[in-house]
Amino acid sequence: MKKEGYGVLNIDSRAHGKSRPSNSSERLYDSCSKDILSLLKFHKIKKVVIVGYPLGGLIGLHFYKKFPSKVGGMILIDSSSTLSFKTVNRKMAVLAPLAFSINFLAEILRPILGRKEVNFKNLKNASTLKIIFFSSYIISLKDILRYVRQGMAIDLKNIFSRVNVPVLIIEPKKDQIFKPKSFFEMEKMIKYSDLEFINGDHSKPLRDPVLMIKIIKKFLEENAA
């Protein structure tokens, strides 16, 4: 996006990447929202378009709830309208135990190999299992579950009804995690939103950054303020 002339801030959310692990009492979404606000103040940025995938989308929505004047638009990539078993795809019944097993293996190897920096540009042709494994170096299983549990307590529908900026919802057609129904519901609830389906599965946005840049650039051009 920088080559296209846009400024970009990439954030390691709490418990991701080189950020410290969370603690059991931490309100992760509140902490992440405060982190984003502090970063914007530091760089003297008045307003941003938030791009989040997939928990990043929930963090972005929570940030909008707290600081709506700081958000000029949102791009929510594979972020479901609700985090519940009703919105989860049946394929997750098979994928989840496998993902947890791989994550558990990464937990064992992390102290030995150290925390790896993952360059997702190199994962374009990687298998889903390889992507899950490398993603496990970014965040621990314990912190994933903490994010999911706290995310299920967020009243997203209430936030949707208050969103007053352009929103693009992107969903892979063969997503293994969420049902398409939840994204149609999201489009209906958010006043100025568009839903775009892309070919591929849940990892498509990681595998094809060129496509994502093209879609994001089009959204920014159409909603330039």
DRENDO-1510 file (C-alpha; in Angstrom, 1 decimal, always signed):
<recs>
REC; n; res; u; v; w
REC; 1; MET; +0.0; +0.0; +0.0 .
REC; 2; LYS; +2.9; +2.3; +0.6 .
REC; 3; LYS; +3.9; +1.9; -3.1 .
REC; 4; GLU; +0.3; +3.1; -3.9 .
REC; 5; GLY; +0.9; +6.3; -2.0 .
REC; 6; TYR; -0.9; +5.4; +1.3 .
REC; 7; GLY; +0.5; +5.6; +4.8 .
REC; 8; VAL; +0.3; +2.3; +6.7 .
REC; 9; LEU; +0.6; +1.5; +10.4 .
REC; 10; ASN; +1.0; -2.2; +11.1 .
REC; 11; ILE; +0.2; -3.1; +14.7 .
REC; 12; ASP; +1.2; -6.1; +16.8 .
REC; 13; SER; -2.0; -6.3; +18.9 .
REC; 14; ARG; -1.7; -7.4; +22.5 .
REC; 15; ALA; -0.3; -10.9; +22.8 .
REC; 16; HIS; +0.6; -11.0; +19.1 .
REC; 17; GLY; +4.1; -11.0; +17.5 .
REC; 18; LYS; +6.7; -9.4; +19.8 .
REC; 19; SER; +4.1; -8.0; +22.2 .
REC; 20; ARG; +4.0; -9.5; +25.6 .
REC; 21; PRO; +1.5; -12.3; +26.5 .
REC; 22; SER; -1.7; -11.2; +28.1 .
REC; 23; ASN; -2.6; -11.7; +31.7 .
REC; 24; SER; -5.9; -13.4; +32.9 .
REC; 25; SER; -7.5; -10.2; +34.1 .
REC; 26; GLU; -6.6; -8.0; +31.1 .
REC; 27; ARG; -9.5; -6.7; +29.0 .
REC; 28; LEU; -7.8; -7.3; +25.6 .
REC; 29; TYR; -10.1; -5.3; +23.4 .
REC; 30; ASP; -10.0; -2.2; +25.6 .
REC; 31; SER; -6.2; -2.5; +25.8 .
REC; 32; CYS; -5.9; -2.8; +22.0 .
REC; 33; SER; -8.1; +0.2; +21.5 .
REC; 34; LYS; -6.0; +2.3; +23.8 .
REC; 35; ASP; -2.9; +1.2; +22.1 .
REC; 36; ILE; -4.3; +2.3; +18.7 .
REC; 37; LEU; -5.3; +5.7; +20.1 .
REC; 38; SER; -1.8; +6.2; +21.6 .
REC; 39; LEU; -0.2; +5.3; +18.3 .
REC; 40; LEU; -2.3; +7.8; +16.4 .
REC; 41; LYS; -1.5; +10.5; +18.9 .
REC; 42; PHE; +2.2; +9.7; +18.7 .
REC; 43; HIS; +2.2; +10.0; +14.9 .
REC; 44; LYS; -0.2; +13.0; +15.0 .
REC; 45; ILE; -2.8; +11.2; +12.9 .
REC; 46; LYS; -6.3; +12.5; +13.2 .
REC; 47; LYS; -8.3; +9.8; +11.4 .
REC; 48; VAL; -7.6; +6.3; +9.9 .
REC; 49; VAL; -9.2; +3.6; +7.8 .
REC; 50; ILE; -9.0; +0.4; +9.9 .
REC; 51; VAL; -8.2; -2.9; +8.1 .
REC; 52; GLY; -8.7; -6.0; +10.3 .
REC; 53; TYR; -8.5; -9.7; +9.7 .
REC; 54; PRO; -10.2; -11.6; +11.5 .
REC; 55; LEU; -9.9; -10.8; +15.2 .
REC; 56; GLY; -8.4; -7.5; +13.9 .
REC; 57; GLY; -11.8; -6.7; +12.6 .
REC; 58; LEU; -13.3; -7.1; +16.0 .
REC; 59; ILE; -10.6; -4.9; +17.5 .
REC; 60; GLY; -11.3; -2.3; +14.9 .
REC; 61; LEU; -15.0; -2.3; +15.6 .
REC; 62; HIS; -14.3; -2.0; +19.4 .
REC; 63; PHE; -12.0; +0.9; +18.6 .
REC; 64; TYR; -14.8; +2.6; +16.6 .
REC; 65; LYS; -17.1; +2.1; +19.6 .
REC; 66; LYS; -14.7; +3.9; +21.9 .
REC; 67; PHE; -13.3; +6.5; +19.5 .
REC; 68; PRO; -15.6; +7.0; +16.5 .
REC; 69; SER; -14.2; +10.4; +15.5 .
REC; 70; LYS; -10.9; +8.7; +14.8 .
REC; 71; VAL; -12.2; +6.3; +12.2 .
REC; 72; GLY; -12.9; +7.3; +8.6 .
REC; 73; GLY; -13.8; +3.8; +7.3 .
REC; 74; MET; -13.3; +0.1; +8.0 .
REC; 75; ILE; -12.4; -2.9; +6.0 .
REC; 76; LEU; -13.4; -6.1; +7.9 .
REC; 77; ILE; -11.8; -9.2; +6.5 .
REC; 78; ASP; -13.5; -12.5; +7.6 .
REC; 79; SER; -14.7; -10.9; +10.8 .
REC; 80; SER; -18.0; -12.5; +11.7 .
REC; 81; SER; -21.1; -10.5; +12.8 .
REC; 82; THR; -21.1; -12.6; +16.0 .
REC; 83; LEU; -18.6; -14.9; +17.7 .
REC; 84; SER; -20.7; -17.9; +18.6 .
REC; 85; PHE; -21.2; -21.5; +17.7 .
REC; 86; LYS; -24.1; -20.6; +15.6 .
REC; 87; THR; -21.9; -18.7; +13.1 .
REC; 88; VAL; -19.1; -21.2; +13.0 .
REC; 89; ASN; -18.9; -23.4; +9.9 .
REC; 90; ARG; -19.2; -27.2; +10.5 .
REC; 91; LYS; -15.8; -27.6; +8.9 .
REC; 92; MET; -14.3; -26.1; +12.1 .
REC; 93; ALA; -15.4; -29.3; +13.9 .
REC; 94; VAL; -12.6; -31.0; +12.0 .
REC; 95; LEU; -10.2; -28.1; +11.6 .
REC; 96; ALA; -10.2; -26.8; +15.2 .
REC; 97; PRO; -8.8; -29.9; +17.0 .
REC; 98; LEU; -6.1; -30.0; +14.3 .
REC; 99; ALA; -5.3; -26.3; +14.7 .
REC; 100; PHE; -5.1; -26.7; +18.5 .
REC; 101; SER; -2.8; -29.7; +18.2 .
REC; 102; ILE; -0.5; -27.7; +15.9 .
REC; 103; ASN; -0.6; -24.7; +18.2 .
REC; 104; PHE; +0.3; -27.0; +21.1 .
REC; 105; LEU; +3.3; -28.2; +19.2 .
REC; 106; ALA; +4.4; -24.7; +18.5 .
REC; 107; GLU; +4.0; -23.9; +22.2 .
REC; 108; ILE; +6.5; -26.6; +23.0 .
REC; 109; LEU; +9.0; -25.5; +20.3 .
REC; 110; ARG; +8.8; -21.8; +20.9 .
REC; 111; PRO; +11.1; -21.8; +24.0 .
REC; 112; ILE; +13.6; -23.9; +22.1 .
REC; 113; LEU; +13.5; -22.2; +18.7 .
REC; 114; GLY; +12.5; -18.8; +19.9 .
REC; 115; ARG; +9.6; -16.6; +18.7 .
REC; 116; LYS; +9.8; -16.5; +14.9 .
REC; 117; GLU; +9.1; -13.6; +12.7 .
REC; 118; VAL; +6.7; -14.9; +10.0 .
REC; 119; ASN; +6.8; -13.4; +6.5 .
REC; 120; PHE; +3.4; -14.2; +5.1 .
REC; 121; LYS; +4.6; -13.2; +1.6 .
REC; 122; ASN; +6.4; -16.6; +1.5 .
REC; 123; LEU; +3.2; -18.5; +2.3 .
REC; 124; LYS; +1.4; -17.9; -1.0 .
REC; 125; ASN; +1.6; -21.6; -2.0 .
REC; 126; ALA; +1.8; -23.0; +1.5 .
REC; 127; SER; -0.6; -25.6; +2.8 .
REC; 128; THR; -3.3; -24.6; +5.3 .
REC; 129; LEU; -1.4; -26.7; +7.9 .
REC; 130; LYS; +1.8; -24.8; +7.3 .
REC; 131; ILE; +0.0; -21.5; +7.7 .
REC; 132; ILE; -1.6; -22.6; +10.9 .
REC; 133; PHE; +1.8; -23.7; +12.2 .
REC; 134; PHE; +3.5; -20.5; +11.5 .
REC; 135; SER; +0.6; -18.5; +12.7 .
REC; 136; SER; +1.0; -20.3; +16.0 .
REC; 137; TYR; +4.3; -18.5; +16.5 .
REC; 138; ILE; +2.5; -15.1; +16.4 .
REC; 139; ILE; +0.0; -15.8; +19.3 .
REC; 140; SER; -0.3; -18.6; +21.9 .
REC; 141; LEU; -3.4; -20.8; +22.1 .
REC; 142; LYS; -4.1; -19.4; +25.6 .
REC; 143; ASP; -4.3; -15.9; +24.2 .
REC; 144; ILE; -6.4; -16.9; +21.2 .
REC; 145; LEU; -9.0; -18.4; +23.5 .
REC; 146; ARG; -8.9; -15.3; +25.7 .
REC; 147; TYR; -9.5; -13.1; +22.7 .
REC; 148; VAL; -12.4; -15.4; +21.5 .
REC; 149; ARG; -14.0; -15.6; +25.0 .
REC; 150; GLN; -13.9; -11.8; +25.4 .
REC; 151; GLY; -15.0; -11.2; +21.8 .
REC; 152; MET; -18.1; -13.3; +22.4 .
REC; 153; ALA; -19.1; -10.8; +25.2 .
REC; 154; ILE; -19.0; -7.8; +22.8 .
REC; 155; ASP; -22.4; -6.6; +21.7 .
REC; 156; LEU; -21.4; -6.3; +18.0 .
REC; 157; LYS; -24.9; -5.7; +16.8 .
REC; 158; ASN; -25.1; -2.6; +19.0 .
REC; 159; ILE; -21.9; -1.4; +17.4 .
REC; 160; PHE; -23.1; -2.1; +13.9 .
REC; 161; SER; -26.2; +0.1; +14.5 .
REC; 162; ARG; -23.9; +3.0; +15.5 .
REC; 163; VAL; -21.4; +2.7; +12.6 .
REC; 164; ASN; -21.7; +5.8; +10.4 .
REC; 165; VAL; -18.6; +5.4; +8.1 .
REC; 166; PRO; -18.1; +3.4; +4.9 .
REC; 167; VAL; -17.4; -0.3; +5.6 .
REC; 168; LEU; -16.2; -3.0; +3.3 .
REC; 169; ILE; -16.8; -6.6; +4.4 .
REC; 170; ILE; -14.6; -9.2; +2.7 .
REC; 171; GLU; -15.4; -12.9; +3.0 .
REC; 172; PRO; -13.7; -15.9; +1.3 .
REC; 173; LYS; -16.3; -18.1; -0.5 .
REC; 174; LYS; -14.8; -21.3; +0.9 .
REC; 175; ASP; -14.1; -20.0; +4.4 .
REC; 176; GLN; -13.7; -23.0; +6.8 .
REC; 177; ILE; -14.6; -20.9; +9.9 .
REC; 178; PHE; -17.7; -18.8; +9.5 .
REC; 179; LYS; -20.9; -19.3; +7.7 .
REC; 180; PRO; -21.8; -16.9; +4.9 .
REC; 181; LYS; -25.1; -16.0; +6.6 .
REC; 182; SER; -23.3; -14.0; +9.3 .
REC; 183; PHE; -21.8; -11.7; +6.7 .
REC; 184; PHE; -25.1; -11.1; +5.0 .
REC; 185; GLU; -26.5; -10.2; +8.4 .
REC; 186; MET; -23.5; -7.8; +9.0 .
REC; 187; GLU; -24.1; -6.0; +5.7 .
REC; 188; LYS; -27.8; -5.5; +6.6 .
REC; 189; MET; -26.9; -4.1; +10.0 .
REC; 190; ILE; -24.2; -1.7; +9.0 .
REC; 191; LYS; -25.7; +1.3; +7.2 .
REC; 192; TYR; -22.9; +2.2; +4.7 .
REC; 193; SER; -21.5; -1.2; +4.0 .
REC; 194; ASP; -20.8; -3.4; +1.0 .
REC; 195; LEU; -20.1; -7.2; +1.1 .
REC; 196; GLU; -17.5; -8.6; -1.3 .
REC; 197; PHE; -16.9; -12.4; -1.7 .
REC; 198; ILE; -13.5; -13.5; -2.9 .
REC; 199; ASN; -12.4; -16.9; -4.2 .
REC; 200; GLY; -10.5; -19.1; -1.8 .
REC; 201; ASP; -10.6; -20.2; +1.9 .
REC; 202; HIS; -9.9; -18.5; +5.2 .
REC; 203; SER; -6.2; -18.1; +4.4 .
REC; 204; LYS; -6.8; -16.5; +1.0 .
REC; 205; PRO; -6.1; -12.9; +2.3 .
REC; 206; LEU; -2.7; -14.1; +3.6 .
REC; 207; ARG; -1.9; -16.1; +0.4 .
REC; 208; ASP; -2.8; -13.3; -2.1 .
REC; 209; PRO; -1.7; -9.8; -0.8 .
REC; 210; VAL; -1.9; -8.5; -4.4 .
REC; 211; LEU; -5.6; -9.1; -4.6 .
REC; 212; MET; -6.2; -7.6; -1.1 .
REC; 213; ILE; -4.2; -4.5; -2.0 .
REC; 214; LYS; -6.3; -4.1; -5.2 .
REC; 215; ILE; -9.6; -4.4; -3.2 .
REC; 216; ILE; -8.4; -2.1; -0.5 .
REC; 217; LYS; -7.2; +0.5; -2.9 .
REC; 218; LYS; -10.5; +0.5; -4.8 .
REC; 219; PHE; -12.4; +1.0; -1.5 .
REC; 220; LEU; -10.1; +3.9; -0.5 .
REC; 221; GLU; -10.5; +5.6; -3.9 .
REC; 222; GLU; -14.3; +5.3; -3.9 .
REC; 223; ASN; -14.6; +6.6; -0.3 .
REC; 224; ALA; -11.9; +9.3; -0.3 .
REC; 225; ALA; -12.9; +12.1; +1.9 .
</recs>
